[in-house]
């Protein structure tokens, strides 16, 4: 397991905390999956913030604040600074959204914000695309983790661009990478781990399932299976059949 | 004076951000603040004075993905 800014996570599953039917169901999802990281946000105080913070603290997991909903580098930087004070962590899931329909990262705003935040000592988890040039720029800016998307946030489509993700993984073999967003099924998470990604981050697929705690557990098992499979060095695919039973010694009948 | 608090115009007697938080009922609350779009650390709230028309954002921990 690779380190994320010096932290080795016991479990490669990171879970969001939004959209659950109740706080109790969210707690069950964390308990039953053993997820190691919880993403959280900052919103205008309307009376529920204090109770929510108590629930998150009781989960006993690492907290990864996000800058969700920010559409400019300036907004994201201000939100990150507020989040650092609030959650007492240098970790920040940096989202700078470039398009309202696809919630696609704005690569220019993302890079600008990442440069500012890493200079200020933040440990940035940039929500990015599979673009290799952007990945290199983010690394040059001081990011030591990348979070490429699987598919648009909340779409549940899985790994939308396998080729691009495979190329990204191969281009930066030493960089810890989290597949963030777009996963809908445990098989998607297993596939990401089989490809050599280091963790997955998801929210909707678990929170909106009929039984979120069971789905969280299913994702945890899939992540574990994918991780084991990657470490076991999977065979490569081939187009033609190759008999697995020995041909030599077959009877003449 | 009129201050914009989380997008709502409020009439406040407070002279500083710390006093404004007290006046708004957020004494001791776990909140993060921004004034006119810039982060305002908790340590600066007591000395940061308010001016007519300032935009104050008071944020709390919330669910996120």
Interface residues (C-beta under 8 A of the other chain):
Chain A: X16 X17 X18 X19 X20 X39 X40 X41 X42 X43 X44 X45 X46 X48 X49 X50 X52 X53 X56 X65 X66 X68 X74 X78 X81 X82 X83 X85 X86 X87 X153 X202 X203 X204
Chain B: X6 X7 X26 X29 X30 X31 X32 X33 X34 X37 X38 X39 X41 X42 X57 X58 X59 X60 X61 X62 X63 X64 X65
